[in-house]
Amino acid sequence: MGALYILVATLNYRSRLHRLDEQVVNQMRLFSFHPVGEEFAADFVPKDGVVDLVHLYKGDRNVYAFFEIPGSKKYFMKLSLPKDRYEAMSEQLYAESFAGWPLYFLLIGTVSLALAFYTLYPLKKALKLNEEFVRDILHDLNTPLSSLRINLDILRRRYGEDRCVRRMFGAMETIQAFQSNLRAFLSQQEGKRERFSLQNLLHERIEHLRELYPKIDFRLTVPSDLQLECNREAFLRILENLLSNAGKYNRPGGKVEIEMEHERLVIKDTGIGIKNPDQVFDRYYKEGERGLGLGLHIVKKLAEELGIEIKLSSRPGEGTTVVLDLSPLIAKGIEK
């Protein structure tokens, strides 16, 4: 809109400047008939070239025009106006042409803000309804999850911990992980920093995933003495989503390799891959029918909050590699 105003004002200025030239030429013509006053300087020049008698010529020191002298075949009358006087008049026209820009931009700004508010209000309202919906889901999940855990504990004490019971506990933990993801989606993770073993945390999650995906080979190569210092729950949510995806979207007999390369955690799978890896961290983006499209968005959100740089590369049919730069989280020194 600003460019449009400048274009219109420029065209208006050029039009008014053209009319100023015509006005000066007409005044000079009247002066040539009745040369009274000192407004223009007069001179006589030979007719030795083709001259446009209705044109205002602009030189370095003055502007001038030529006029016929009745009865003279050898000379033109040349009337001149000092250049500084002409420029003063043109500058006034320029100022008048662009004088309305503050009001114009104020008007455009006001209209733009009003349109932006009008356009964004439904989106803001939809986001608010979305958050309220998620909070309702979280609230409704609490009671059945608590009941499930209590009854599963009773079953385990009564019949022992067999494979079926472990799978039920694993399924319940998956639902709880989904609940934790929703909480992370709604709020910023500002919990306390704590020190923990990366190997122990990964081993715990991998054992759980082996129950869910028994046909996937999970391989862990992480130093036993490597400790991180950060919000453990937030970091767990990152691992839970990445490792769950590596198992869920893998092929039968596939593998997931988790290893440290210098200060980077690398998670590499042999799964189906991702068609558009540049979009996977966008909210609600998904390439299949399953899921809500929130998992990797939450991973990105939590990684940014913890100061972790995350990179993802993938090729369809070959697998996906995720690299987490853990250098800001690696604990220094000995824990007291």
C-alpha positions in Angstrom: 0.0 0.0 0.0 2.9 2.4 0.7 4.4 1.7 -2.7 1.0 2.5 -4.3 0.8 5.8 -2.4 4.4 6.7 -3.6 3.5 5.8 -7.2 0.3 8.0 -7.1 2.1 10.9 -5.5 5.0 10.7 -8.0 2.6 10.7 -10.9 0.7 13.6 -9.4 4.0 15.5 -8.9 5.1 14.9 -12.5 1.7 16.1 -13.8 1.8 19.3 -11.8 5.4 19.9 -12.8 4.3 19.6 -16.5 1.6 22.2 -15.8 4.1 24.4 -14.1 6.3 24.3 -17.3 3.3 25.2 -19.4 2.4 28.1 -17.0 5.9 29.5 -17.1 5.9 29.3 -21.0 2.5 31.1 -21.1 3.8 33.8 -18.8 6.9 34.3 -20.9 4.7 34.5 -24.0 2.6 37.3 -22.4 5.9 39.0 -21.4 7.2 38.8 -25.0 4.1 40.9 -26.1 4.4 43.4 -23.3 7.9 43.2 -21.7 7.2 45.2 -18.5 9.0 44.3 -15.3 12.1 42.3 -14.4 10.5 38.8 -14.0 12.3 37.5 -17.1 15.6 38.3 -18.7 15.3 39.0 -22.5 17.9 38.3 -25.2 18.0 38.0 -28.9 19.5 34.9 -30.6 20.0 34.0 -34.2 17.6 31.6 -35.9 20.4 29.0 -36.7 18.6 25.9 -35.7 15.2 24.2 -35.2 13.6 25.4 -32.1 10.4 24.2 -30.3 8.5 27.4 -29.5 6.2 25.8 -26.9 8.9 24.0 -24.9 10.6 25.2 -21.7 14.3 24.5 -21.9 16.2 23.8 -18.7 19.9 24.8 -18.4 22.4 24.9 -15.6 21.7 28.4 -14.5 18.2 29.2 -15.9 15.2 27.9 -17.7 14.2 29.6 -21.0 12.0 29.6 -24.0 12.1 31.0 -27.5 9.5 33.3 -29.2 9.0 34.7 -32.6 9.7 38.4 -33.1 7.1 39.9 -35.5 8.7 41.0 -38.7 12.1 39.4 -37.9 13.4 36.5 -40.0 16.9 36.3 -38.3 16.3 36.4 -34.6 14.3 34.8 -31.8 13.5 36.4 -28.5 14.9 34.3 -25.7 13.3 34.8 -22.3 14.9 33.3 -19.2 14.0 32.6 -15.6 16.7 32.0 -12.9 17.0 28.3 -12.1 16.8 28.7 -8.4 13.4 30.4 -8.7 12.1 27.6 -10.9 13.5 25.0 -8.5 11.8 26.7 -5.6 8.4 26.5 -7.4 9.0 22.8 -8.3 10.0 22.0 -4.7 6.8 23.5 -3.4 4.9 21.3 -5.8 6.8 18.3 -4.6 6.0 19.1 -1.0 2.4 19.6 -1.8 2.2 16.3 -3.7 3.6 14.3 -0.8 2.1 16.3 2.0 -0.6 13.7 2.7 1.7 10.8 3.4 1.5 10.9 7.3 -2.2 10.9 7.2 -2.3 8.2 4.5 0.0 5.9 6.4 -1.9 6.5 9.6 -5.1 5.6 7.8 -3.5 2.5 6.2 -2.0 1.4 9.5 -5.4 1.8 11.3 -7.2 -0.2 8.6 -4.4 -2.8 8.6 -4.7 -3.3 12.3 -8.4 -3.5 12.1 -8.3 -6.1 9.3 -5.6 -8.1 11.2 -7.6 -8.2 14.3 -10.7 -9.1 12.3 -8.8 -11.9 10.5 -6.9 -13.3 13.5 -9.7 -13.2 16.0 -11.4 -16.4 14.7 -7.9 -18.1 14.8 -7.3 -16.9 18.3 -10.7 -18.1 19.3 -10.0 -21.5 17.7 -6.7 -21.9 19.4 -8.3 -21.1 22.8 -11.0 -23.7 22.1 -8.3 -26.1 21.1 -6.4 -25.6 24.4 -9.6 -25.9 26.4 -10.4 -29.1 24.5 -6.9 -30.5 25.4 -7.3 -29.6 29.0 -10.7 -31.4 29.1 -9.0 -34.5 27.7 -6.3 -34.3 30.3 -8.9 -34.0 33.1 -11.0 -36.9 31.7 -7.9 -39.1 31.4 -6.9 -38.8 35.0 -9.6 -40.9 36.6 -9.5 -43.9 34.2 -5.7 -44.0 34.3 -5.7 -44.0 38.1 -8.2 -46.8 38.1 -6.2 -48.8 35.5 -3.0 -48.5 37.5 -4.7 -49.6 40.8 -6.3 -52.6 39.2 -3.2 -53.6 37.3 -1.2 -53.5 40.6 -3.9 -55.7 42.1 -3.6 -58.2 39.2 0.2 -58.2 39.5 0.1 -59.0 43.2 -2.5 -61.6 42.7 -1.2 -63.5 39.6 2.4 -62.4 39.4 4.1 -60.3 36.7 3.8 -62.3 33.4 4.1 -61.1 29.8 0.5 -60.1 29.5 0.7 -57.9 32.7 3.8 -56.3 31.4 2.2 -55.5 28.1 -0.8 -54.0 29.9 1.5 -51.8 32.0 3.3 -50.8 28.8 0.1 -49.8 27.1 -0.9 -47.8 30.2 2.5 -46.1 30.2 2.0 -45.2 26.5 -1.3 -43.5 27.4 0.4 -41.7 30.2 3.1 -40.6 27.8 0.4 -39.2 25.5 -1.0 -37.4 28.5 2.4 -35.9 29.3 2.8 -34.8 25.7 -0.5 -32.9 25.9 0.7 -31.2 29.1 3.9 -30.3 27.3 1.9 -29.0 24.4 0.0 -26.6 26.7 2.8 -25.3 28.9 6.4 -24.4 29.0 8.7 -26.8 30.8 10.4 -24.7 33.5 10.9 -27.5 36.0 14.0 -27.9 38.2 17.3 -29.0 36.8 18.4 -32.4 37.9 21.4 -34.7 37.2 20.7 -38.2 35.8 22.4 -40.9 33.8 21.6 -40.8 30.1 22.3 -44.6 29.7 20.0 -45.5 32.5 17.2 -43.4 31.1 17.6 -44.8 27.6 17.8 -48.4 28.9 14.6 -47.9 30.9 12.7 -46.6 27.8 14.2 -49.2 25.5 13.1 -52.1 27.7 9.6 -50.7 27.6 9.7 -50.3 23.8 10.9 -53.8 23.4 7.7 -55.0 24.9 5.7 -52.9 22.5 7.7 -53.7 19.4 9.2 -57.2 19.9 10.2 -57.5 16.3 12.4 -54.3 16.3 16.1 -54.6 17.3 17.0 -51.7 19.6 20.7 -51.2 20.0 22.1 -48.9 22.6 25.7 -47.5 22.6 26.0 -44.8 25.2 28.8 -44.3 27.8 27.7 -45.4 31.3 29.4 -42.4 33.0 27.6 -39.8 30.8 25.3 -37.6 32.8 23.0 -34.8 31.8 21.7 -31.9 33.9 18.3 -30.5 32.9 14.6 -31.0 33.4 14.5 -34.8 33.3 10.8 -35.0 32.5 11.1 -32.7 29.5 14.1 -34.6 28.2 12.2 -37.9 28.7 9.3 -36.6 26.6 11.8 -35.9 23.8 13.2 -39.4 24.0 9.8 -41.0 24.3 8.5 -39.4 21.1 11.6 -40.0 19.1 12.1 -43.6 20.1 8.4 -44.4 19.9 8.3 -43.1 16.3 11.4 -45.1 15.5 9.7 -48.3 16.6 6.2 -47.5 15.4 7.2 -46.6 11.8 9.8 -49.2 11.4 9.6 -52.3 9.3 9.3 -55.9 10.7 12.8 -57.1 11.6 14.2 -53.5 11.4 16.5 -51.9 13.9 16.9 -48.7 15.9 20.4 -47.6 16.8 21.0 -45.1 19.6 24.6 -43.9 20.1 26.7 -41.0 21.1 28.9 -39.3 18.6 31.1 -36.8 20.5 28.4 -34.8 22.4 25.6 -35.6 20.0 22.9 -38.3 20.6 22.1 -40.0 17.3 18.9 -42.0 16.8 18.8 -43.9 13.5 16.1 -46.3 12.3 15.5 -48.4 9.3 11.8 -47.4 9.0 9.6 -46.2 6.2 11.1 -42.7 6.2 9.6 -39.3 5.8 8.6 -37.6 2.6 8.8 -34.0 3.8 11.4 -33.9 6.6 11.4 -30.1 6.6 7.8 -30.1 7.8 7.8 -32.7 10.5 8.2 -30.2 13.3 5.2 -28.2 12.2 2.1 -28.4 14.5 -0.5 -30.9 13.3 1.7 -32.1 10.3 1.5 -35.8 9.7 2.0 -38.0 6.7 -0.3 -40.9 7.7 -3.7 -41.4 9.1 -2.5 -42.2 12.6 -1.7 -39.7 15.3 -2.5 -36.0 15.9 0.6 -34.5 14.3 1.8 -33.2 17.7 4.6 -35.5 18.7 7.5 -34.0 16.7 6.2 -30.5 17.2 6.4 -31.1 21.0 9.9 -32.6 20.5 11.0 -29.4 18.8 9.3 -27.2 21.4 10.9 -29.0 24.3 14.3 -29.1 22.6 14.2 -25.3 22.2 13.2 -24.9 25.8 16.2 -27.1 27.0 18.6 -25.5 24.6 19.1 -28.6 22.4 19.8 -28.2 18.7 17.9 -30.9 16.8 18.4 -32.0 13.2 16.4 -34.6 11.3 17.1 -36.2 8.0 15.1 -38.9 6.2 14.6 -40.8 3.0 11.4 -42.7 2.1 12.0 -46.4 2.3 15.4 -46.1 3.9 14.8 -44.7 7.4 15.2 -41.6 9.5 18.1 -40.1 11.5 17.7 -37.6 14.3 20.7 -35.8 15.9 20.4 -34.1 19.3 23.3 -31.8 20.3 23.5 -32.4 24.1 26.5 -30.3 24.7 24.5 -27.7 26.7 23.1 -30.4 29.0 26.2 -32.6 29.7 27.0 -32.4 33.4 30.4 -31.1 34.3 32.4 -32.2 37.3 31.4 -34.7 40.0 28.0 -34.7 41.6 28.1 -33.9 45.3 
